């Protein structure tokens, strides 16, 4: 097994943009997934840069080990990359949570850091422990299961909240006074004082846009790609989505000159990030400038109804080989019901454009198990997928079981039982075999995600038990117990 120090040195040597500095207030900025995932997170990189720009503050990164079981077995201490310092030695330990299953990673990181996992245990201890802060995309939906582990949770967009946090950390004479003062400020959720009632989410000032990469490295899922926001938020009303139009004022677009001015000369691959980048009215202008400069490009969240010959041609010129979009609903009826705004003709057009511009495959994301879905909808998906497979050079469909999220119109919708989801996936495989590549996310793990997405402090404490028991589905099932609407199948 490669040692942490060897891995750290190799990764640091390959990075461009790493920040090394000294300061009187030190924060460990932790990501509860491995390095290659964390360093593809634009939000994580943005907070790293923002913290290090504050006077006297030094923020260093730490990550969930690649092999958690081995790290636990060898009693590996969680340490930062920049200085190889134990995380427990920092004044503040801050975590960025992207989605529900990373709560297990939060547990592992706290255990490996040597910190009591529960905030109440840290409070009861005679030792003065670091302040544990949680933030990230999960706070837009339901951060409450992380509450038992957190001293404070920053809700929503954290850029403008960071100077407030630092000022109060510096000025407070005790942790109790600090938490009481934070609880009075907008966007700060102190679970010990508020229980399961989070504060409203924050929206950063538009002057903070666009977020962009601080570090470029080959050792990520998006190797050597400089990421930058084209827009924040979304103008659409999809009923399952946390980032729909009503969230933080909807879509906030960034002008092309603001984007292009932020891209460093050394960046040869550029990724435009946002919940609905293809809704940006000047996207072709941005892509044309990048392609003409000789760069490869990436665009998140391609919407099928926005794809046209110019746009797909620019993507192909920028290095695209697979055209990826989403239909989400298995049938037109389901797409209409969730207000997806995508038609069969939009998807046929995507397949034709993929073929016309010499791409190798069309990839579609799909939700299965939406409320009201029947086998008739699944059969319609089979029929239409076979039609698309004749139009596209190759068709790949990735299926994810529907998980209802808080702060959406479908909040509280039940999770379809696992045996039924397994039957639908089997029906899809049989109907598409040999014609379409089908990739499916596990209904069992989606059930765990659902329990956390709809859960509270009890589910957070269950995550501690499950993570420490090895994190298998059986461990989660035992820790979470039965559900009155959708119990898990056999492990």
Secondary structure in CASP SS format (residue, H / E / C, confidence):
PFRMAT SS
TARGET T0000
AUTHOR 0000-0000-0000
METHOD secondary structure of the structure
MODEL  1
X C 1.00
X C 1.00
X C 1.00
X H 1.00
X H 1.00
X H 1.00
X H 1.00
X H 1.00
X H 1.00
X H 1.00
X H 1.00
X H 1.00
X H 1.00
X H 1.00
X C 1.00
X E 1.00
X C 1.00
X C 1.00
X C 1.00
X C 1.00
X C 1.00
X C 1.00
X C 1.00
X C 1.00
X E 1.00
X E 1.00
X E 1.00
X E 1.00
X E 1.00
X E 1.00
X E 1.00
X C 1.00
X C 1.00
X C 1.00
X H 1.00
X H 1.00
X H 1.00
X H 1.00
X C 1.00
X C 1.00
X C 1.00
X H 1.00
X H 1.00
X H 1.00
X H 1.00
X H 1.00
X H 1.00
X H 1.00
X H 1.00
X H 1.00
X H 1.00
X H 1.00
X C 1.00
X C 1.00
X C 1.00
X C 1.00
X E 1.00
X E 1.00
X E 1.00
X E 1.00
X E 1.00
X E 1.00
X E 1.00
X C 1.00
X C 1.00
X C 1.00
X C 1.00
X H 1.00
X H 1.00
X H 1.00
X H 1.00
X H 1.00
X H 1.00
X C 1.00
X C 1.00
X C 1.00
X C 1.00
X C 1.00
X E 1.00
X C 1.00
X C 1.00
X C 1.00
X C 1.00
X C 1.00
X C 1.00
X E 1.00
X H 1.00
X H 1.00
X H 1.00
X C 1.00
X C 1.00
X E 1.00
X E 1.00
X E 1.00
X E 1.00
X E 1.00
X C 1.00
X C 1.00
X C 1.00
X C 1.00
X C 1.00
X H 1.00
X H 1.00
X H 1.00
X H 1.00
X H 1.00
X H 1.00
X H 1.00
X H 1.00
X H 1.00
X H 1.00
X H 1.00
X H 1.00
X C 1.00
X C 1.00
X C 1.00
X C 1.00
X C 1.00
X H 1.00
X H 1.00
X H 1.00
X H 1.00
X H 1.00
X H 1.00
X C 1.00
X C 1.00
X C 1.00
X C 1.00
X C 1.00
X C 1.00
X E 1.00
X E 1.00
X E 1.00
X E 1.00
X E 1.00
X C 1.00
X H 1.00
X H 1.00
X H 1.00
X H 1.00
X C 1.00
X C 1.00
X C 1.00
X H 1.00
X H 1.00
X H 1.00
X H 1.00
X H 1.00
X H 1.00
X C 1.00
X C 1.00
X E 1.00
X E 1.00
X E 1.00
X C 1.00
X E 1.00
X C 1.00
X C 1.00
X H 1.00
X H 1.00
X H 1.00
X H 1.00
X H 1.00
X H 1.00
X H 1.00
X H 1.00
X H 1.00
X H 1.00
X H 1.00
X H 1.00
X H 1.00
X C 1.00
X C 1.00
X C 1.00
X H 1.00
X H 1.00
X H 1.00
X H 1.00
X H 1.00
X H 1.00
X H 1.00
X H 1.00
X H 1.00
X C 1.00
X C 1.00
X C 1.00
X C 1.00
X E 1.00
X E 1.00
X C 1.00
X H 1.00
X H 1.00
X H 1.00
X H 1.00
X C 1.00
X C 1.00
X C 1.00
X C 1.00
X C 1.00
X C 1.00
X C 1.00
X E 1.00
X C 1.00
X C 1.00
X C 1.00
X H 1.00
X H 1.00
X H 1.00
X C 1.00
X C 1.00
X C 1.00
X E 1.00
X C 1.00
X C 1.00
X C 1.00
X E 1.00
X C 1.00
X C 1.00
X C 1.00
X C 1.00
X C 1.00
X C 1.00
X C 1.00
X C 1.00
X E 1.00
X E 1.00
X E 1.00
X E 1.00
X E 1.00
X C 1.00
X E 1.00
X E 1.00
X C 1.00
X C 1.00
X C 1.00
X C 1.00
X C 1.00
X C 1.00
X C 1.00
X C 1.00
X C 1.00
X C 1.00
X C 1.00
X C 1.00
X C 1.00
X C 1.00
X H 1.00
X H 1.00
X H 1.00
X C 1.00
X C 1.00
X E 1.00
X E 1.00
X C 1.00
X C 1.00
X H 1.00
X H 1.00
X H 1.00
X H 1.00
X H 1.00
X H 1.00
X H 1.00
X C 1.00
X C 1.00
X C 1.00
X C 1.00
X C 1.00
X C 1.00
X E 1.00
X E 1.00
X E 1.00
X E 1.00
X E 1.00
X C 1.00
X C 1.00
X C 1.00
X H 1.00
X H 1.00
X H 1.00
X C 1.00
X C 1.00
X C 1.00
X H 1.00
X H 1.00
X H 1.00
X H 1.00
X H 1.00
X H 1.00
X H 1.00
X H 1.00
X H 1.00
X H 1.00
X C 1.00
X C 1.00
X C 1.00
X E 1.00
X E 1.00
X E 1.00
X E 1.00
X C 1.00
X C 1.00
X C 1.00
X C 1.00
X H 1.00
X H 1.00
X H 1.00
X C 1.00
X C 1.00
X H 1.00
X H 1.00
X H 1.00
X H 1.00
X H 1.00
X H 1.00
X H 1.00
X H 1.00
X H 1.00
X C 1.00
X C 1.00
X C 1.00
X C 1.00
X E 1.00
X E 1.00
X E 1.00
X E 1.00
X E 1.00
X E 1.00
X E 1.00
X C 1.00
X C 1.00
X C 1.00
X H 1.00
X H 1.00
X H 1.00
X H 1.00
X H 1.00
X H 1.00
X C 1.00
X C 1.00
X C 1.00
X C 1.00
X C 1.00
X C 1.00
X H 1.00
X H 1.00
X H 1.00
X H 1.00
X H 1.00
X H 1.00
X H 1.00
X H 1.00
X H 1.00
X H 1.00
X H 1.00
X H 1.00
X H 1.00
X C 1.00
X C 1.00
X C 1.00
X C 1.00
X E 1.00
X E 1.00
X E 1.00
X E 1.00
X E 1.00
X E 1.00
X E 1.00
X E 1.00
X C 1.00
X C 1.00
X C 1.00
X C 1.00
X C 1.00
X C 1.00
X H 1.00
X H 1.00
X H 1.00
X H 1.00
X H 1.00
X H 1.00
X H 1.00
X H 1.00
X H 1.00
X H 1.00
X H 1.00
X H 1.00
X H 1.00
X H 1.00
X H 1.00
X H 1.00
X H 1.00
X C 1.00
X C 1.00
X C 1.00
X E 1.00
X E 1.00
X E 1.00
X E 1.00
X E 1.00
X E 1.00
X E 1.00
X C 1.00
X C 1.00
X C 1.00
X C 1.00
X C 1.00
X C 1.00
X C 1.00
X C 1.00
X C 1.00
X C 1.00
X C 1.00
X C 1.00
X C 1.00
X C 1.00
X C 1.00
X C 1.00
X H 1.00
X H 1.00
X H 1.00
X H 1.00
X H 1.00
X H 1.00
X H 1.00
X H 1.00
X H 1.00
X H 1.00
X H 1.00
X H 1.00
X H 1.00
X H 1.00
X H 1.00
X C 1.00
X C 1.00
X C 1.00
X C 1.00
X E 1.00
X E 1.00
X E 1.00
X E 1.00
X C 1.00
X C 1.00
X H 1.00
X H 1.00
X H 1.00
X H 1.00
X H 1.00
X H 1.00
X H 1.00
X H 1.00
X H 1.00
X H 1.00
X H 1.00
X C 1.00
X C 1.00
X C 1.00
X H 1.00
X H 1.00
X H 1.00
X H 1.00
X H 1.00
X H 1.00
X H 1.00
X H 1.00
X H 1.00
X H 1.00
X H 1.00
X H 1.00
X C 1.00
X C 1.00
X C 1.00
X C 1.00
X H 1.00
X H 1.00
X H 1.00
X H 1.00
X H 1.00
X H 1.00
X H 1.00
X H 1.00
X C 1.00
X C 1.00
X C 1.00
X C 1.00
X C 1.00
X C 1.00
X C 1.00
X C 1.00
X C 1.00
X C 1.00
X C 1.00
END
